[in-house]
Amino acid sequence: MKLDPVLAEIRAYREAYSERFGGDISAMLADLRKRQAASGRKVVKLPPKRLQPEGTMQIPVLVEPAGPGRFKASSVRPFTSVAEGDTREEVVAKIRVELAKEVEAGKSIVMVEVSQAQRADS
């Protein structure tokens, strides 16, 4: 298999840069931060992605008006929870409790990956 010339160039640069610092990651990071500060470019810092605690899942919930000053929250299949209340916050809190009961009873949603080959076989 022939190596892509662009990849070969990137790998050669990466190897040379690493050798310049003796493979010391901390020294490379300090150099990159110094270069970044000297560039004068705006640095965008994104908040870290929150990992869900073990045993939790995100479940879509529809919150909608249910008449004057009332709201209704309902979950999607396979969950069957419904809650009503005077505010959006109230119905979300109520449905969270109801969904927790369903999860404790054994319901769950899992993500299943299917490759192209698996789809073609069916």
LOFISE-201802 format. One line per 10 residues: number of its first residue (from 0); their letters; for each residue z, x, y of N, C-alpha, C, CB. Coordinates in steps of 0.001 Angstrom, whole numbers. Each point is the difference from the previous one (the first is absolute). Glycine has a CB too. Example, Ala and Ser with C-alpha at 12.3 -4.5 7.8 and 13.67 -1.06 7.14 Angstrom:
# LOFISE-201802
0) AS) 7800:13190:-5690:0:-890:1190:0:900:1200:1246:-1892:-1173; -1966:1542:2223:60:820:1190:730:-770:1090:-2145:1184:-628
***
This chain:
# LOFISE-201802
0) MKLDPVLAEI) 0:846:-1174:0:-846:1174:0:893:1239:1222:-1857:-1242; -2125:1578:2154:-141:797:1216:1019:-464:1035:-2461:361:-469; 3158:615:1083:1006:-314:1011:-671:-346:1326:1644:1526:-1144; -1195:-2567:1751:-497:-414:1316:287:1116:999:371:-2464:-537; -1368:2914:1323:207:1116:929:1045:-309:1084:-2363:675:-426; 2470:-1909:837:1004:-364:1008:1397:140:-594:-1625:-1589:1110; 1794:1098:-2340:1299:145:-667:340:1467:-217:-339:-2210:-1126; -646:2997:763:226:1432:-220:474:660:1291:-1763:27:-1805; 1174:-386:2926:388:569:1297:1428:-411:376:-2416:-37:724; 2740:-1225:-943:1350:-494:308:1029:714:-868:-940:-2248:655
10) RAYREAYSER) 648:2381:-1941:943:663:-900:178:1478:363:-654:-1607:-1815; -420:2264:2211:82:1408:401:859:133:1257:-2278:455:-1009; 2094:-1349:1968:807:38:1232:1461:-243:-331:-1960:-809:1355; 2228:-181:-2204:1377:-334:-382:667:1202:-674:-645:-2433:-272; -81:3081:-611:529:1161:-713:298:1144:975:-1294:-677:-2058; 378:944:2985:195:1075:985:1190:-309:909:-2470:508:-61; 2593:-1774:481:1114:-402:872:1327:188:-734:-1489:-1669:1195; 1540:1272:-2452:1213:152:-798:368:1475:-167:-549:-2135:-1206; -438:2971:949:241:1436:-162:547:625:1279:-1836:85:-1692; 1376:-577:2857:473:516:1291:1516:-126:137:-2204:-614:1012
20) FGGDISAMLA) 2767:-407:-1643:1428:-261:98:729:274:-1320:-497:-1711:1751; -186:2393:-2650:617:328:-1283:373:-1225:-813:848:2061:1036; -1548:-3171:-796:279:-1233:-726:1258:-711:459:-1151:1001:-1908; 1754:-541:3013:1242:-592:513:-304:-1304:747:1042:2304:190; -710:-3414:-821:-294:-1322:569:678:-184:1354:-231:-924:-2317; 1480:1367:2435:733:-155:1272:-698:752:1127:2150:-247:-1272; -2640:1453:978:-705:787:1013:-1321:-673:378:1065:2107:-890; -1761:-2658:-103:-1263:-702:287:259:-1230:863:-969:817:-2178; 2021:-1562:1856:340:-1192:774:350:368:1435:817:-1119:-2088; -37:2193:2264:363:445:1353:-1257:382:785:2240:821:-849
30) DLRKRQAASG) -3171:-138:192:-1251:376:662:-812:-1228:394:-20:2131:-1303; -66:-3097:404:-763:-1218:297:628:-785:1147:-723:-101:-2394; 2050:46:2430:675:-699:1106:-237:728:1325:1757:-846:-1603; -1750:2174:1561:-267:796:1200:-1424:-261:503:1626:1772:-794; -2583:-1790:-124:-1398:-277:365:-156:-1411:564:-763:1591:-1785; 1470:-2525:1164:-63:-1387:451:514:-120:1430:297:-791:-2367; 834:1417:2667:576:-49:1341:-923:664:1017:2298:12:-1001; -2934:1082:603:-885:731:908:-1307:-739:253:1011:2115:-813; -1379:-3027:-76:-1287:-687:136:-17:-971:1177:-311:225:-2457; 1484:-731:2839:66:-974:1091:-456:-1392:-398:-371:1867:1546
40) RKVVKLPPKR) 61:-2063:-2804:-442:-1315:-465:1199:-917:-220:-2019:1047:-1080; 1760:-2330:1225:1044:-980:-236:325:-46:-1494:-754:-1350:2010; 2036:1373:-2317:441:-52:-1385:499:-1412:-290:613:2474:7; -1143:-3069:-1041:407:-1349:-393:1003:123:-1134:-2234:-995:707; 3402:415:-510:1018:9:-1060:173:-1423:-492:1193:2013:1001; -1536:-2229:-2246:132:-1313:-611:1357:-103:-679:-2498:-156:-330; 3070:-1043:330:1275:-157:-699:-218:180:-1502:849:-1570:1803; 152:2067:-2499:-171:172:-1442:-167:-1346:-688:1361:2098:90; -2139:-2092:-1152:-175:-1231:-768:1284:-271:-766:-2506:371:-204; 2965:-1598:288:1217:-383:-717:-338:-251:-1457:990:-1006:2091
50) LQPEGTMQIP) -253:1629:-2951:-159:-267:-1420:894:-1173:-359:-553:2428:-501; 53:-3271:-346:806:-1125:-438:1037:500:-990:-1917:-1610:362; 3159:1155:-211:1013:382:-983:-425:-438:-1393:1792:-174:1752; -1352:908:-2745:-308:-328:-1389:383:-1445:-293:349:2402:-670; -1226:-3123:25:305:-1371:-382:-290:-1032:1078:1711:937:-1463; -2379:-550:2545:-355:-975:1023:-1512:-174:28:2040:609:1361; -2493:-1717:-828:-1432:-234:152:-226:-841:1253:-370:138:-2516; -823:-67:3044:-365:-824:1139:-706:-1242:-528:-197:2027:1535; 654:-3173:-1065:-569:-1263:-448:-505:-746:1233:1557:-108:-2029; -2838:-259:2067:-515:-743:1153:677:-1364:123:-2199:1188:-236
60) VLVEPAGPGR) 2532:-1545:1460:637:-1289:278:-715:-633:1190:2256:801:-902; -2606:-2061:768:-606:-760:1092:1114:-701:773:-2166:-334:-1311; 2228:567:2631:946:-710:864:-841:-847:946:1798:1846:-151; -1508:-3154:186:-804:-909:826:883:-1070:631:-1999:411:-1472; 1522:-985:2583:754:-1105:609:71:-1186:-969:-726:749:2315; 1864:-1435:-2305:178:-1157:-892:492:-1196:812:511:1527:-1966; -1088:-1713:3131:437:-1080:879:688:583:1218:254:-1554:-1958; 134:713:2883:635:476:1237:1292:778:-278:-992:-1964:1203; 1015:3218:-798:1190:835:-151:361:336:-1434:788:-1006:2066; -1740:911:-2998:260:289:-1414:-1047:970:-533:1052:-2275:-305
70) FKASSVRPFT) -651:3039:-677:-910:947:-639:157:-75:-1506:99:1510:2003; -1183:-1128:-2685:-7:2:-1458:-544:1350:-458:-313:-2539:-117; 970:3130:-876:-470:1246:-596:-289:-278:-1467:1339:1438:1635; -2482:-949:-2107:-328:-176:-1414:-624:1283:-534:-337:-2488:328; 673:2797:-1567:-518:1198:-638:-1307:-330:-718:2344:920:-270; -2997:133:-190:-1262:-183:-719:245:148:-1494:-1314:870:1977; 390:-1376:-2776:128:92:-1451:116:1445:-418:-1304:-2107:-281; 2082:2437:-686:681:-840:-969:1359:-511:480:-1182:1269:-1752; 1572:-897:2955:1280:-456:528:-142:-1423:545:652:2384:560; 432:-3136:-614:-69:-1413:393:1007:-364:1080:-786:-515:-2285
80) SVAEGDTREE) 1400:1504:2898:1048:-258:991:-545:-660:1258:1244:1954:-890; -431:-2878:1438:-306:-683:1262:1320:-124:754:-1998:-1303:-992; 1931:1466:2316:1204:-161:815:-380:-658:1314:1079:2025:-1064; -175:-2811:1616:-203:-633:1302:1189:288:892:-1400:-1810:-1038; 1142:1838:2354:1076:251:945:-463:-184:1425:1015:1573:-1611; -115:-1284:2554:-272:-222:1419:-718:1160:677:1998:-1427:39; -1925:2635:-629:-672:1160:604:-747:776:-1081:1772:149:1807; -2712:675:-1350:-732:863:-934:974:934:-722:-2063:-109:1470; 2985:692:-709:963:933:-580:837:-670:-1087:75:1235:2175; 328:-2476:-1924:811:-729:-967:-762:-234:-1305:1212:-1101:1897
90) VVAKIRVELA) -2481:670:-1794:-748:-278:-1233:-330:1285:-759:-962:-2045:1082; 745:3142:-351:-275:1270:-675:1255:456:-750:-1714:632:1775; 2878:-765:-1152:1253:378:-666:227:-868:-1241:973:735:2217; -1225:-2037:-2078:203:-910:-1136:-957:309:-1148:776:-1761:1595; -2051:2005:-1265:-965:239:-1084:248:1354:-662:-1692:-1421:1201; 2219:2375:-442:345:1298:-593:1037:-203:-1113:-490:1185:2203; 1476:-2031:-1950:1028:-298:-1003:-629:-676:-1218:1736:-223:1820; -2613:-751:-1577:-637:-724:-1107:-907:922:-826:93:-2111:1368; -823:2984:-688:-873:931:-717:825:974:-839:-1719:-199:1829; 2849:627:-1288:873:904:-760:448:-655:-1298:780:1061:2137
100) KEVEAGKSIV) -518:-2360:-2092:386:-720:-1220:-1138:25:-1021:1527:-1486:1351; -2759:1295:-879:-1142:13:-915:-206:1387:-613:-1066:-1831:1345; 1247:2865:-517:-150:1373:-501:1096:291:-1027:-1039:741:2200; 2274:-1154:-1899:1104:202:-947:-259:-729:-1316:1584:249:1928; -2319:-1345:-1866:-336:-761:-1212:-1131:656:-795:736:-2086:1166; -1319:3157:-623:-1002:742:-761:-1406:-2:553:1360:-522:-1894; -1639:-234:2957:-1363:2:547:-248:1306:753:23:-2530:188; -1248:3018:-266:-376:1192:758:-1506:28:192:1986:1258:-906; -2398:-460:1869:-1415:234:250:-235:1483:-227:-194:-1931:1683; -820:2269:-2455:-346:1396:-219:-1450:205:417:1671:208:-1904
110) MVEVSQAQRA) -1975:996:2358:-1366:346:365:-650:635:-1223:607:330:2465; -1803:-778:-2814:-721:515:-1155:-1296:627:491:1018:-1753:-1538; -1231:3009:1164:-1233:685:380:-1041:-200:-1089:1295:1711:1336; -2511:-2007:-932:-1107:-184:-941:-1141:890:462:691:-2399:-550; -1178:3260:-338:-1093:889:360:-1340:-704:-149:1373:1964:-710; -2410:-1388:1267:-1351:-532:-124:-374:-161:-1458:-631:1067:2165; 972:-67:-2986:-360:-28:-1421:671:-1191:-695:-263:2519:3; 1518:-2774:340:722:-1124:-614:-635:-1329:398:2125:1350:12; -2581:-1455:1240:-640:-1238:451:-1339:-213:-688:1146:234:2203; -1865:830:-2442:-1316:-108:-624:104:-430:-1458:-844:1756:1555
120) DS) 1968:-1398:-2198:189:-338:-1421:327:-1464:-210:775:2313:-387; -281:-2993:1388:446:-1381:-214:-1128:-992:75:2176:623:928
***
